[in-house]
Amino acid sequence: MNADEIKQGLRQHGYIADDSTAMILQYSLLLNKPLLIEGPAGGGKTELAKAWCQYLNRELIRLQCYEGIDEGKALYEWDYQKQLLYIQTKGPGTNAWSDTSENIYTNEFLLKRPLLKAITGETPSVLLIDEIDKSDEEFESFLLEILSDWQISIPEIGTISAVSIPSVLLTSNSTRNLSQALRRRCLYLHLDYPNEQRELEILQIHFPNLKESLGKQAVTFIRKLRLEKLKKHPSISEVIDWVNILEQLQIEELTAEVASSALNILFKYQDDCQHVLEKVNQKDWFDGILHS
């Protein structure tokens, strides 16, 4: 597959990709290397992973990172209750501990978490390691072996090598600096908010009957909002929800009144709503949208 085929395939699954995004996805697949995608929250990183797995017709295995996540939630864990039941069924003194431990540390008692599941599947999957920047550096070290050698070392069993190599996408909102060791193992893509034309195409693919003039006004309005100092700028998914409301209300033109009435769809902080409301009520600021 080439970059043009990838762009067209992603578009069929609702994602508008530019040339650089399509090319780096192609390179990632050809080299069997993870792809680190950085950019602002709400820029479409997770949606890209979802569209990518649909295009490849693969299972999506998602690991959502958070502060304090450890290898038990990401790699593997032993089913202690099942192990205990097994030991109890054997009865006291029937076997030496060496024999018992050999029996309870097997695949039968192993709980596969997303990382182990991704490399032991019979067919390749898409592994999404979402918001890696929310984890800590210790957790990053767990990832290095699997992302470079496609294997996981389990002390009780040994090394488990990949049955299939997944397409790995890591996303980051850049809330902290990631280690150089992790970056070296990945290809890199910065995914910002879409430009005006691409965001209009995104709206048109979701709303084929969207009036072109309203679509342009909506995109211009959103782009002006993203230039403001806000706690959280509108994400692409929030913009889609907002335009969905405009369509269902059969709005034909974006007015200050219409914009003011639906701010809670775009923003999740009262300070942001109040700031934008003040801007919308400034005639010169809002008129620039209608005549752009």
Sequence and secondary structure as in RCSB ss.txt:
>XXXX:A:sequence
MNADEIKQGLRQHGYIADDSTAMILQYSLLLNKPLLIEGPAGGGKTELAKAWCQYLNRELIRLQCYEGIDEGKAL
YEWDYQKQLLYIQTKGPGTNAWSDTSENIYTNEFLLKRPLLKAITGETPSVLLIDEIDKSDEEFESFLLEILSDW
QISIPEIGTISAVSIPSVLLTSNSTRNLSQALRRRCLYLHLDYPNEQRELEILQIHFPNLKESLGKQAVTFIRKL
RLEKLKKHPSISEVIDWVNILEQLQIEELTAEVASSALNILFKYQDDCQHVLEKVNQKDWFDGILHS
>XXXX:A:secstr
  HHHHHHHHHHTT    HHHHHHHHHHHHHT  EEEE  TTSSHHHHHHHHHHHHT  EEEEE  TT  HHHHT
EEE HHHHHHHHHHH TTSS HHHHHHHHSSGGGEEE HHHHHHHSSS  EEEEETGGGS HHHHHHHHHHHHHS
EEEETTTEEEE SS  EEEEEE  SS   HHHHHTSEEEE     HHHHHHHHHHH TT  HHHHHHHHHHHHHH
TTS  SS   HHHHHHHHHHHHHTT  S  HHHHHHTHHHH S HHHHHHHHHHHTSHHHHHHHHT 
